[in-house]
């Protein structure tokens, strides 16, 4: 058993989640530990995995219409949601967007122009 799996079992055991959650997490950690990552590839992989598990985009969002769902009819005003990052909302078809996690920070992001 790898040090990572031993560490995970010890830490999860302290949480008291129960076997249903712990066994599932241990299986994922065993797969990750068995991949033979070096330090840099492990860091890269965990960053990508976290983003993917959170339904976040890895590459920048674009203003390609196929990446956005138009909810304007149900809201009564221009309103789109990204299909690649569900917390990204736009009022101009994806040219600019805001993220729910940044509400109150008045941040607006510009989409990368789609390459045809």
C-alpha positions in Angstrom: 0.0 0.0 0.0 1.4 3.4 -0.9 2.1 6.1 1.6 -0.6 8.3 0.0 -3.3 5.6 0.5 -2.2 5.0 4.1 -2.3 8.8 4.7 -5.8 9.0 3.2 -7.1 6.1 5.2 -5.8 7.6 8.4 -7.2 11.1 7.7 -10.6 9.8 6.5 -10.8 7.5 9.6 -10.6 10.7 11.7 -13.5 12.2 9.9 -16.0 9.5 10.7 -17.8 9.7 7.4 -18.4 5.9 7.2 -17.4 3.3 4.7 -19.7 4.4 1.9 -17.8 7.7 1.4 -14.4 6.6 2.6 -14.3 3.4 0.4 -15.2 5.5 -2.7 -12.5 8.1 -2.0 -9.9 5.4 -1.2 -10.6 3.7 -4.5 -9.9 7.0 -6.4 -6.8 7.6 -4.4 -5.5 4.1 -5.1 -6.0 4.7 -8.8 -4.1 8.1 -8.6 -1.3 6.5 -6.5 -0.9 3.7 -9.0 -0.4 6.1 -11.9 3.2 6.7 -10.9 3.2 10.4 -11.0 6.2 12.5 -10.4 5.9 15.6 -8.2 5.1 18.0 -11.1 2.7 15.6 -12.9 0.9 14.9 -9.7 0.4 18.6 -9.1 -0.8 19.2 -12.6 -3.1 16.2 -12.5 -4.7 17.2 -9.2 -5.3 20.7 -10.4 -7.0 19.5 -13.6 -9.0 16.8 -11.7 -10.3 19.4 -9.2 -11.4 21.7 -12.0 -13.1 18.9 -13.9 -14.8 17.5 -10.8 -16.2 21.0 -10.2 -17.5 21.3 -13.8 -15.1 24.1 -14.5 -13.5 24.9 -17.8 -9.8 24.1 -18.3 -9.2 26.2 -21.4 -10.7 29.7 -21.6 -14.3 30.1 -22.5 -15.1 31.4 -26.0 -18.0 33.2 -27.4 -18.9 30.3 -29.7 -22.7 30.1 -29.6 -22.6 26.3 -29.1 -20.9 26.8 -25.8 -23.8 28.9 -24.4 -27.4 28.1 -23.6 -29.8 31.0 -24.2 -32.2 31.5 -21.2 -33.4 34.8 -22.5 -37.0 33.6 -23.1 -37.4 32.4 -19.5 -35.8 35.5 -17.9 -37.3 38.2 -20.2 -34.0 39.7 -20.9 -30.7 38.7 -22.6 -29.2 35.9 -20.5 -26.9 33.0 -21.4 -25.2 30.3 -19.3 -22.0 28.5 -20.3 -22.3 24.8 -21.1 -18.6 24.4 -20.2 -18.7 26.2 -16.8 -22.2 26.3 -15.2 -21.3 29.2 -13.0 -20.5 31.5 -16.0 -23.4 33.8 -17.0 -23.5 36.3 -19.8 -25.9 39.0 -21.1 -24.2 39.3 -24.5 -24.1 35.8 -25.8 -20.8 34.9 -24.2 -18.6 37.8 -25.3 -18.3 38.8 -21.7 -19.4 36.8 -18.6 -19.4 36.8 -14.9 -18.9 33.8 -12.5 -21.2 33.2 -9.6 -18.3 32.6 -7.3 -17.1 36.2 -8.0 -20.5 37.9 -7.3 -20.0 41.1 -5.4 -16.5 41.6 -6.8 -17.7 43.3 -10.0 -15.5 41.2 -12.2 -16.3 40.7 -15.8 -14.4 38.3 -18.0 -13.8 38.6 -21.8 -14.2 35.4 -23.8 -11.4 34.3 -26.1 -12.5 34.7 -29.7 -13.5 31.5 -31.2 -11.1 30.1 -33.8 -12.9 28.8 -36.8 
